Amino acid sequence: MRTTLGRPFWTLWSSYATSNLGDGLNLVAFPLLALALTDGATGVAIISAFRYLPFLVIGLPAGVILDRFGRRRVIIIAQAVRALALLIPVIVVATGWSPLALLALSGFVVGSSEVFTDGGIPALVRNVVADEHLELANARLGATEMTANAIVGPPIGAALFVVDPTAPFLASLALYGASASLLVPLGRVIARGARHHDDGDEEVDFSLAELTAGLRYVLGHPVVRPLAFAVALFSFVGTATETVLVILVVDELELSSFAFGLVATASAVTAVAMSFVVTRVIGRWGHAASMRFAVVTYALASILFGVAPGFGLLIVASAVEGVSMPAWNVVSSTVRQRLVPDRVFGRMMTAYLFVAWSMQPVGALVAGLVADRWGADRVFYAAAVIVGSLLVVARPLFRRITAAMADPTTVPG
């Protein structure tokens, strides 16, 4: 481990790794259970849509809570809540009672908790890591997310599901609890590193002005606004392809559930490898060129998924997709962390996710309808065209990022 990042970062990293391993286990368990109960793409799409719906429903008030209460404390509570939510699919399987609404409810609660963790953790990273090490910290977190969430988690989750459909959900529950406990001793360290006292309580104002402060900040920022819209497009496409991947692999190509887990894992393998060189790529090419590279490789991967006749090319497509992830994600995270002041960071993050991930439920539902009518491969062809369009429509964004990273003080905060 790199000593430049420090012990507090690695403690935060341990919590992040444990949480993402839990995510990886139920990443395949939810769609496999939905497919077993509904035997169709529409049911899988509904579960996926409810998982991402909370970013629209509670995203803005969540930002107020993150900025007004201790972010570490809020994340701990959120982890505990989503652990409890995983009891729902366990009960569904154990009792044999299988209404789709119960699984949708579980997905919604898990997604609601994720709003707080995804909105709060980037702020905690800034509290424990020096500014000059942000790219390295974000790259390490990205590698960890890919390893736990997509390399280790999915095949284990799929294997556990075959043995006992409740097993991956129970394991995820335990891992979320462990993740929350790892954050407990970080309180004093985070408070010392915070630009405001992170664990101090303040009166929470849920007025319209306060609720929309983060959204107004995002929509008024010359870099964060177009970045959020670009990620919204990525989110629409990513959720759409993620939703129908199980249909493509298990139903259309008639591969096993374990093969589905391996295909989902391949992208993470190359993403992890890429994450260890991405800081050099950014240093050599620059932030904007690295994002263009991400766009090209993602579009290529989508085409390969669409034409894949079997397992071999699916693995290649997934591996190519993984190359694109760190280049975009590390730049995107670092840009926000460098340009946005702490006083509004929580509200900015949840408002950013509100905009950026607003298309996820739509992507899931549209993908399910398209796959049912024309086949899952059409979803991947459309994804290639949509993502590829960023090379043209996002050119002003790339220019602004180049200027902002050269001199962040030129961008109003």
C-alpha positions as CSV (number, residue, x, y, z in Angstrom):
1,M,0.0,0.0,0.0
2,R,1.2,3.5,-0.7
3,T,2.2,5.3,2.4
4,T,1.4,8.7,0.8
5,L,-2.3,8.0,1.2
6,G,-2.0,7.4,4.9
7,R,-3.7,5.1,7.4
8,P,-7.0,7.0,7.6
9,F,-7.5,6.5,3.8
10,W,-6.8,2.8,4.0
11,T,-9.3,2.5,6.9
12,L,-11.9,4.2,4.7
13,W,-10.7,2.0,1.8
14,S,-11.4,-1.1,3.9
15,S,-15.0,0.0,4.6
16,Y,-15.4,0.8,0.9
17,A,-14.0,-2.6,-0.2
18,T,-16.3,-4.5,2.2
19,S,-19.3,-2.6,1.0
20,N,-18.5,-3.2,-2.6
21,L,-18.0,-6.9,-2.1
22,G,-21.6,-6.9,-0.7
23,D,-22.7,-5.0,-3.8
24,G,-21.0,-7.6,-6.0
25,L,-22.8,-10.5,-4.4
26,N,-26.3,-9.1,-4.8
27,L,-25.4,-7.6,-8.2
28,V,-26.1,-10.9,-9.8
29,A,-28.5,-12.3,-7.2
30,F,-31.2,-9.7,-7.7
31,P,-31.5,-10.2,-11.5
32,L,-31.2,-14.0,-11.2
33,L,-34.0,-14.1,-8.6
34,A,-36.2,-11.7,-10.7
35,L,-35.6,-13.9,-13.8
36,A,-36.5,-17.0,-11.8
37,L,-39.7,-15.5,-10.5
38,T,-40.9,-13.7,-13.6
39,D,-39.2,-15.5,-16.5
40,G,-39.0,-12.4,-18.7
41,A,-37.0,-9.2,-19.3
42,T,-39.7,-6.9,-18.1
43,G,-39.6,-8.2,-14.5
44,V,-35.8,-7.9,-14.4
45,A,-36.1,-4.3,-15.8
46,I,-38.7,-3.4,-13.1
47,I,-36.3,-4.5,-10.3
48,S,-33.4,-2.6,-11.9
49,A,-35.6,0.5,-12.3
50,F,-36.6,0.5,-8.6
51,R,-33.0,0.1,-7.6
52,Y,-32.1,3.4,-9.2
53,L,-35.4,5.3,-8.6
54,P,-34.3,6.7,-5.2
55,F,-31.8,9.1,-6.8
56,L,-34.8,10.9,-8.3
57,V,-37.0,10.6,-5.2
58,I,-34.7,11.4,-2.3
59,G,-31.6,12.7,-4.0
60,L,-32.1,16.4,-3.2
61,P,-33.1,16.0,0.5
62,A,-30.3,13.5,1.0
63,G,-27.8,16.2,0.0
64,V,-29.1,18.5,2.7
65,I,-28.8,15.8,5.3
66,L,-25.2,15.0,4.2
67,D,-24.2,18.7,4.5
68,R,-26.0,19.3,7.8
69,F,-25.2,16.1,9.7
70,G,-22.0,14.2,10.0
71,R,-21.4,12.4,6.7
72,R,-19.7,9.5,8.3
73,R,-22.6,9.0,10.6
74,V,-25.1,9.2,7.8
75,I,-23.2,6.6,5.8
76,I,-23.1,4.2,8.8
77,I,-26.9,4.4,9.2
78,A,-27.4,4.0,5.5
79,Q,-25.3,0.8,5.4
80,A,-27.3,-0.6,8.3
81,V,-30.6,0.2,6.6
82,R,-29.7,-1.5,3.3
83,A,-28.4,-4.5,5.2
84,L,-31.9,-4.9,6.8
85,A,-33.5,-4.4,3.4
86,L,-31.8,-7.5,2.1
87,L,-33.9,-9.6,4.5
88,I,-36.8,-9.1,2.1
89,P,-35.5,-11.3,-0.7
90,V,-34.4,-13.8,1.9
91,I,-38.0,-13.9,3.2
92,V,-39.4,-14.2,-0.4
93,V,-37.3,-17.2,-1.1
94,A,-37.7,-18.9,2.3
95,T,-41.5,-18.6,2.3
96,G,-42.1,-19.3,-1.4
97,W,-44.2,-16.1,-1.7
98,S,-42.9,-14.3,-4.7
99,P,-44.7,-11.0,-5.5
100,L,-42.5,-8.8,-7.6
101,A,-43.5,-5.8,-5.5
102,L,-41.5,-7.1,-2.6
103,L,-38.3,-7.4,-4.6
104,A,-38.9,-3.9,-6.0
105,L,-39.3,-2.6,-2.5
106,S,-36.0,-4.2,-1.4
107,G,-34.3,-2.7,-4.4
108,F,-35.7,0.7,-3.7
109,V,-34.5,0.7,-0.1
110,V,-31.1,-0.6,-1.1
111,G,-30.9,2.2,-3.7
112,S,-32.1,4.8,-1.2
113,S,-29.2,3.9,1.1
114,E,-26.8,4.0,-1.8
115,V,-27.8,7.6,-2.4
116,F,-26.2,8.6,1.0
117,T,-23.1,6.4,0.6
118,D,-22.4,7.5,-3.0
119,G,-23.0,11.1,-2.0
120,G,-21.0,11.1,1.2
121,I,-17.9,9.0,0.5
122,P,-16.3,11.3,-2.1
123,A,-16.4,14.1,0.6
124,L,-14.7,11.8,3.1
125,V,-11.9,11.0,0.7
126,R,-11.1,14.7,0.5
127,N,-11.0,14.8,4.3
128,V,-8.3,12.1,4.6
129,V,-6.2,12.6,1.4
130,A,-4.2,15.6,0.3
131,D,-5.2,17.4,-2.9
132,E,-2.2,16.2,-4.8
133,H,-3.0,12.6,-4.2
134,L,-6.7,12.7,-5.3
135,E,-6.1,11.0,-8.6
136,L,-4.2,8.2,-6.9
137,A,-6.8,7.8,-4.2
138,N,-9.7,7.7,-6.7
139,A,-7.8,5.2,-8.9
140,R,-7.3,2.9,-5.8
141,L,-10.9,3.2,-4.9
142,G,-11.9,2.5,-8.5
143,A,-9.7,-0.6,-8.6
144,T,-11.2,-1.8,-5.3
145,E,-14.7,-1.2,-6.5
146,M,-14.1,-3.2,-9.7
147,T,-12.3,-6.0,-7.8
148,A,-14.9,-6.4,-5.1
149,N,-18.1,-5.4,-7.0
150,A,-17.4,-7.1,-10.3
151,I,-14.5,-9.6,-10.1
152,V,-14.9,-11.3,-6.8
153,G,-18.5,-10.6,-6.0
154,P,-20.5,-11.7,-9.1
155,P,-19.1,-15.2,-9.6
156,I,-19.3,-15.9,-5.9
157,G,-22.8,-14.4,-5.8
158,A,-23.9,-16.6,-8.8
159,A,-22.3,-19.7,-7.2
160,L,-24.0,-19.0,-3.9
161,F,-27.3,-18.5,-5.7
162,V,-27.1,-21.9,-7.3
163,V,-26.5,-23.5,-3.9
164,D,-29.1,-21.5,-2.0
165,P,-30.8,-18.4,-3.5
166,T,-30.8,-16.7,0.0
167,A,-27.1,-17.1,0.5
168,P,-25.8,-14.1,-1.5
169,F,-28.3,-11.8,0.2
170,L,-27.4,-13.0,3.7
171,A,-23.7,-12.6,2.9
172,S,-24.3,-9.1,1.5
173,L,-26.2,-8.2,4.7
174,A,-23.2,-9.2,6.9
175,L,-20.7,-7.3,4.7
176,Y,-22.7,-4.1,4.8
177,G,-22.8,-4.4,8.6
178,A,-19.0,-4.9,8.6
179,S,-18.5,-1.8,6.4
180,A,-20.5,0.4,8.8
181,S,-18.4,-0.8,11.8
182,L,-15.2,0.0,10.0
183,L,-16.2,3.7,9.7
184,V,-16.8,4.1,13.5
185,P,-13.2,4.7,14.5
186,L,-12.6,7.3,11.8
187,G,-14.7,10.0,13.5
188,R,-12.0,12.1,15.0
189,V,-9.7,11.7,12.0
190,I,-12.3,12.8,9.6
191,A,-13.4,15.7,11.8
192,R,-9.8,17.0,12.0
193,G,-9.4,16.7,8.2
194,A,-12.8,18.2,7.3
195,R,-13.1,21.8,6.2
196,H,-16.1,21.9,8.5
197,H,-16.7,19.7,11.6
198,D,-18.0,16.6,9.9
199,D,-19.7,15.1,13.0
200,G,-21.4,18.2,14.2
201,D,-25.2,18.4,14.0
202,E,-26.9,21.4,12.6
203,E,-30.5,22.4,12.2
204,V,-31.8,20.9,9.0
205,D,-33.8,23.2,6.7
206,F,-35.9,21.4,4.1
207,S,-37.2,24.6,2.5
208,L,-37.4,24.7,-1.3
209,A,-34.4,27.0,-1.5
210,E,-32.3,24.6,0.6
211,L,-33.5,21.5,-1.2
212,T,-32.6,23.0,-4.6
213,A,-29.3,24.6,-3.5
214,G,-27.2,21.7,-4.8
215,L,-29.2,21.4,-8.0
216,R,-28.9,25.1,-8.6
217,Y,-25.1,24.8,-8.0
218,V,-24.8,21.9,-10.5
219,L,-26.9,23.6,-13.2
220,G,-25.0,26.9,-12.8
221,H,-21.5,25.4,-12.8
222,P,-19.7,25.6,-16.2
223,V,-17.9,22.3,-15.7
224,V,-20.1,20.2,-13.3
225,R,-23.3,20.9,-15.3
226,P,-22.1,19.4,-18.7
227,L,-20.3,16.7,-16.8
228,A,-23.5,15.7,-15.1
229,F,-25.4,15.6,-18.4
230,A,-22.7,13.5,-20.0
231,V,-22.8,11.0,-17.1
232,A,-26.6,11.0,-17.4
233,L,-26.2,9.7,-21.0
234,F,-23.7,7.1,-19.8
235,S,-26.0,6.1,-17.0
236,F,-29.0,5.6,-19.4
237,V,-26.8,3.4,-21.6
238,G,-25.0,1.6,-18.8
239,T,-28.2,0.7,-17.0
240,A,-29.8,-0.4,-20.2
241,T,-27.0,-2.8,-21.1
242,E,-26.6,-4.0,-17.6
243,T,-30.3,-4.8,-17.4
244,V,-30.4,-7.0,-20.5
245,L,-27.0,-8.6,-20.1
246,V,-28.6,-11.5,-18.2
247,I,-31.1,-11.8,-20.9
248,L,-28.4,-11.9,-23.6
249,V,-26.3,-14.4,-21.8
250,V,-28.8,-16.8,-20.1
251,D,-31.8,-16.6,-22.4
252,E,-30.7,-15.7,-25.9
253,L,-27.2,-17.4,-25.9
254,E,-28.4,-20.1,-23.5
255,L,-25.3,-20.0,-21.3
256,S,-25.3,-20.8,-17.6
257,S,-25.8,-18.5,-14.6
258,F,-22.2,-18.9,-13.7
259,A,-21.2,-17.9,-17.2
260,F,-23.2,-14.7,-16.7
261,G,-21.2,-14.0,-13.6
262,L,-17.9,-14.5,-15.5
263,V,-19.0,-12.2,-18.3
264,A,-19.9,-9.6,-15.7
265,T,-16.5,-10.1,-14.1
266,A,-14.3,-9.7,-17.2
267,S,-14.8,-6.0,-17.5
268,A,-13.7,-5.5,-13.9
269,V,-10.5,-7.5,-14.5
270,T,-9.3,-5.0,-17.2
271,A,-10.7,-2.1,-15.2
272,V,-8.6,-3.0,-12.2
273,A,-5.5,-3.4,-14.4
274,M,-6.3,-0.1,-16.1
275,S,-6.7,1.6,-12.7
276,F,-3.0,1.0,-11.8
277,V,-1.8,2.9,-14.9
278,V,-4.6,5.4,-15.3
279,T,-2.8,8.2,-13.4
280,R,0.1,7.8,-15.9
281,V,-2.4,7.9,-18.8
282,I,-3.9,11.1,-17.4
283,G,-0.5,12.6,-16.7
284,R,0.6,11.9,-20.3
285,W,-2.6,12.5,-22.3
286,G,-4.4,15.0,-20.0
287,H,-7.8,14.7,-18.4
288,A,-10.0,15.5,-21.5
289,A,-8.1,13.1,-23.8
290,S,-8.4,10.3,-21.3
291,M,-12.2,10.8,-21.2
292,R,-12.4,10.7,-25.0
293,F,-10.5,7.4,-24.9
294,A,-13.1,6.1,-22.4
295,V,-15.9,7.0,-24.9
296,V,-14.3,5.2,-27.8
297,T,-13.5,2.0,-25.9
298,Y,-17.0,1.9,-24.4
299,A,-18.7,2.3,-27.8
300,L,-16.5,-0.5,-29.3
301,A,-17.4,-2.8,-26.4
302,S,-21.1,-2.3,-27.0
303,I,-20.7,-3.3,-30.7
304,L,-18.8,-6.4,-29.7
305,F,-21.6,-7.4,-27.2
306,G,-24.2,-7.0,-30.0
307,V,-22.4,-9.2,-32.5
308,A,-21.1,-11.8,-30.0
309,P,-22.2,-15.3,-31.0
310,G,-21.1,-17.0,-27.8
311,F,-19.1,-16.9,-24.6
312,G,-15.6,-16.1,-26.1
313,L,-16.5,-12.8,-27.7
314,L,-18.7,-11.8,-24.8
315,I,-15.6,-12.0,-22.6
316,V,-13.6,-9.9,-25.0
317,A,-16.4,-7.3,-25.2
318,S,-16.6,-7.2,-21.4
319,A,-12.9,-6.8,-21.1
320,V,-12.8,-3.9,-23.6
321,E,-15.6,-2.2,-21.7
322,G,-13.6,-2.4,-18.5
323,V,-10.7,-0.5,-20.1
324,S,-13.0,2.5,-20.4
325,M,-14.2,2.8,-16.8
326,P,-11.2,4.1,-14.9
327,A,-10.3,6.7,-17.4
328,W,-13.7,8.4,-17.2
329,N,-14.4,7.8,-13.5
330,V,-11.1,9.0,-12.1
331,V,-11.2,12.2,-14.1
332,S,-14.9,12.8,-13.2
333,S,-14.3,12.3,-9.5
334,T,-11.1,14.4,-9.4
335,V,-12.7,17.3,-11.3
336,R,-15.6,17.5,-8.8
337,Q,-13.3,17.1,-5.7
338,R,-11.0,19.9,-7.0
339,L,-13.6,22.4,-8.1
340,V,-16.4,22.2,-5.6
341,P,-16.1,23.7,-2.1
342,D,-16.9,21.6,1.0
343,R,-19.8,23.8,2.2
344,V,-22.0,22.6,-0.7
345,F,-20.2,19.3,-1.6
346,G,-22.9,16.9,-0.2
347,R,-25.7,18.8,-1.8
348,M,-23.7,19.0,-5.0
349,M,-23.0,15.3,-5.1
350,T,-26.6,14.2,-4.5
351,A,-27.8,16.8,-7.0
352,Y,-25.2,15.7,-9.4
353,L,-26.3,12.1,-9.0
354,F,-29.9,13.3,-9.3
355,V,-29.1,14.6,-12.8
356,A,-26.5,12.1,-13.8
357,W,-28.4,9.0,-12.7
358,S,-31.9,10.3,-13.5
359,M,-31.9,8.2,-16.7
360,Q,-31.1,4.9,-15.0
361,P,-34.7,3.9,-14.3
362,V,-35.7,5.0,-17.9
363,G,-32.7,3.0,-19.3
364,A,-33.7,-0.1,-17.4
365,L,-37.4,0.0,-18.5
366,V,-36.6,1.0,-22.2
367,A,-34.0,-1.8,-22.4
368,G,-36.5,-4.4,-21.1
369,L,-39.1,-3.4,-23.7
370,V,-36.6,-3.3,-26.5
371,A,-35.1,-6.7,-25.5
372,D,-38.6,-8.3,-25.3
373,R,-39.6,-7.0,-28.7
374,W,-36.4,-7.0,-30.8
375,G,-33.7,-8.8,-28.8
376,A,-31.0,-7.8,-26.3
377,D,-28.4,-7.3,-29.0
378,R,-30.3,-4.2,-30.3
379,V,-29.9,-2.5,-26.9
380,F,-26.1,-2.8,-27.3
381,Y,-26.1,-1.5,-30.8
382,A,-28.0,1.6,-29.7
383,A,-25.6,2.0,-26.8
384,A,-22.7,2.2,-29.1
385,V,-24.3,5.0,-31.1
386,I,-25.5,7.0,-28.1
387,V,-22.1,6.9,-26.3
388,G,-20.2,7.6,-29.5
389,S,-22.2,10.8,-29.9
390,L,-20.3,12.3,-26.9
391,L,-17.2,12.7,-29.1
392,V,-19.2,15.5,-30.8
393,V,-21.7,16.9,-28.3
394,A,-19.2,16.9,-25.3
395,R,-16.4,18.8,-27.0
396,P,-17.1,22.0,-25.0
397,L,-17.0,20.0,-21.8
398,F,-13.6,18.5,-22.7
399,R,-12.2,22.0,-23.4
400,R,-13.5,23.3,-20.1
401,I,-12.0,20.4,-18.1
402,T,-8.6,21.0,-19.7
403,A,-8.7,24.7,-18.7
404,A,-10.1,24.0,-15.2
405,M,-7.4,21.3,-14.4
406,A,-4.7,23.7,-15.6
407,D,-6.0,26.4,-13.2
408,P,-8.9,25.5,-10.9
409,T,-9.1,29.1,-9.6
410,T,-10.4,30.3,-12.9
411,V,-13.7,28.3,-12.4
412,P,-16.3,30.0,-10.1
413,G,-17.0,27.8,-7.0
